[in-house]
Amino acid sequence: MSENLKSFLEEKVAQYNRPEFIANDPIVIPHVFSKKQDIEIMGFWAATLAWGQRVTIIKKCKELIELMDGAPYDFIINHEEPDLKKLLHFKHRTFNDIDTLYFIAFFRWHYERFDSLEDAFVPVDKPVILDDNKASVHEQMLRPTQHDKTEKIERYLNHFRSYFFSLPDYPHRTKKHVSSPSQKSTCKRLNMFLRWMVRKDNAGVDFGIWQKLTPADLICPCDLHVDRVARKLKLITRKQNDWQTANELTERLRQLDPTDPVKYDFALFGLGIEERWGIEGVLPEL
């Protein structure tokens, strides 16, 4: 991988991974809050609604917060049936009041059992029992590889979708709003949400409030802008735009920074939406 490319992308990460980035991006929504559960709830909702113009996404999320009396977690945990009437006309594109009410039902059910939404992503694993005579072989096999990281996040995302729709009588229409690798989706919105919750640095954009995944585990959110720029930079060669494409991109980014590959999401997205690469941008000499 070209050192010039790495230097170029590092420069763009520094340019876009900063508080000035927040105001015009859906991540501004969870930044309204300080309580962990409010950050999780509205972070998840902002990511879910993140299609279309960013100004509209932010406006609809603020409307939703207002409908929940400015305190999403408190509303979800303590609401009574009459309180839900005010949500009956909420809509953003194909996301409507049926979906809204199911999200609220799921969040209440989950937070009555767990303190954090992070637990919804974590499958319960069976412990690995090592044979003492073969411990060194097992230890070698159990060292995390790039493939293991992909497999881990894939398992977490597939588990989350199954868990999210584990309430009885969930509305089938709502399933289209929560993707998974098992559907071959890029899972752009969920990967974006995980970046917000998991990545840790001092820039003040991502929250880094979750511990059970590391930044090294994450998959780069692969939206239209990121996809266009990544293809121009030959970071993606796969013709389709699916889960394997997101993995291909992330594997290339791990060559640049194995511990924090998705930080380059800032660079690729910024180049795409702010500098209009992939539409009219000119490639530098790298």
Number of C-alpha atoms within 10 A of each C-alpha: 10 9 10 12 15 17 13 15 20 17 13 19 20 14 14 22 22 15 12 12 16 17 13 11 16 24 25 19 24 24 18 14 17 9 11 16 19 20 24 25 19 26 25 23 20 25 23 19 23 21 15 10 9 14 12 15 22 21 13 17 23 17 15 20 17 12 18 19 11 16 15 22 22 14 18 21 16 10 14 10 6 7 13 17 12 11 16 12 10 17 17 15 9 12 16 16 18 17 21 20 17 18 19 19 15 19 18 19 14 18 17 10 9 12 11 15 18 18 16 18 21 18 15 8 6 6 6 8 8 12 10 9 8 9 12 12 12 15 11 9 10 11 8 12 10 14 10 13 17 19 12 18 19 20 17 18 23 18 18 22 18 15 16 18 18 11 13 6 8 17 13 9 12 17 14 10 12 17 20 21 18 13 11 13 16 23 24 23 23 20 21 24 21 28 25 23 22 22 22 19 13 10 12 15 20 23 22 18 16 20 11 11 19 17 20 19 24 26 32 29 25 27 20 15 19 25 22 21 25 23 15 16 16 12 18 22 13 14 8 9 16 18 20 16 22 23 21 18 25 28 21 17 22 18 12 20 16 16 14 19 22 26 24 26 26 22 22 28 26 22 23 23 15 11 14 16 21 21 12 9 13 11 11 9 7 11
